Amino acid sequence: MVETQDKSKSRSEIGGSPSDKGMLMLLDFVKERFPTEKMNFQYMVEKKEVPVHRMSWGYYTGGLTFFFFMIQVVTGLFLLFYYQPTVSDAYLSVEYINKHVSAGPLIRNMHAWSSSCMILFATVHLIVAFAMKSFEKPREITWIVGVLLLFITFTFGFTGYLLPWNQIAVNATKVGLQSIDNLGQYLGPLSHIPVQLRETFQGEASVGQSTLGRFYALHVVILPLALVALLGLHLFQVQLHGMSKGVDEKTKKTEKFFTAFFFKDLELWAYAFLVLFILASCIPFESFLPFPLLEPYNALGATPPGIKPEWYFFFVYYPLEMFNFLFIIVASTIVVAILFLTTWIFKGTSRRNLSYIALAVSAYLVIMTVFGEQIYHWWKH
């Protein structure tokens, strides 16, 4: 009896120096997040069950994000055969893809549409995971890695925007990089850090060949490798710990991950591919841009009026236009900190209250994305 009680004690309760206790707590943390006894095909696939309830649709948002990432990889590989990452040939190579490569416009259009879809569903997935409290113990690593994956996804969008090397892309990138410099005026003796950071990405005094080369390397090598590594860890954690409960009330029904949920996921992917193919075939993504794409960059040309980033940056772009730069930077830093510390900040919060927060965030993102320009003009007048 005594022996059983001793074994039930946490290793962190064993006496010793503070460093020893800290090490034991760390080992306990790792062991609970990476339980070796569960690392087998039978537990992670055959016996895995998915709760069925009113929020079950949320489990499919992660799969859709992964699907659009796979479309990005496949279409991106096709584009790599023809794209030339030089300031003299980048635009011409994109034009060649559009005009002379069989199915070139379709592949490029699918790449553009799936890029926006991937960012959209990655954002939705994070918000839904928050509302379903998918970050609670022992899923802390799953959540933090998910946040990192979202940031990488947005960075994909920023780096890929420059690659066609047209007038709007180059000037928009200049504005984005210049905003890093603007941060320096608030850092006092550390004001040189943003400048050095901008120069690291830019590679030279102004946006040019070095910038294009570095953005290209980030977009096709560094970011994909980082995303694949983190995605592997993310999926491994999901399979290891299973789907989160999702709702506060007790779930009365479950379904097998394999094959029931898995084939439903594949069916949804098939519908998503059909919609994506129709969109890419019928509606050029460029038709939504305020400026024509077929305008090569001219260093002596005027900066297009009303220049703005892609739609998925509107939620931060319009506030930057309306409010003090420092205020937005501080607010953004706080939001990022909250995202990484979510598992501890909202530890005791009910899913009902988390849903209210998620709805408020969703409303803000939708309003600023759809009506941001109108709100900006109203604010200025």
Buried (B, 14 or more C-beta within 10 A) or exposed (E): EEEEEEEEEEEBEEEEEEEEBEBBBEEEBEEEBBEEEBEEEEBBEEBBBBBBBEBBEBBBBBBBBBBBBEBBBEBBEBBEEBBBBBBEEBBEBBBBBBEEBEEBBBBBBBBBBBBBBBBBBBBBBBBBBBBBBBBBEBBBBBBBBBBBBBEBBBBBBBBBBBBBBBBBBBBBBBEBBEBBBBBBEEEEEEEEEBEEBBBEBBBEEEBBBBBBBBBBEBBBEBBBEBBEEBBEBBBBBBBBBBBBBBBEEEBEEBEBBBEBBBEBBEEBBEEBBEEBBEBBEEEBBBEEEEBEBBBBBEEEEEEBEEBBBBBBBBBBBBBBBBEEEEEBBEEEEEEEEEBEEBBEEBEEBEBEEBBEBBEEBBEEBEBBBEEBBEBBEEEEE
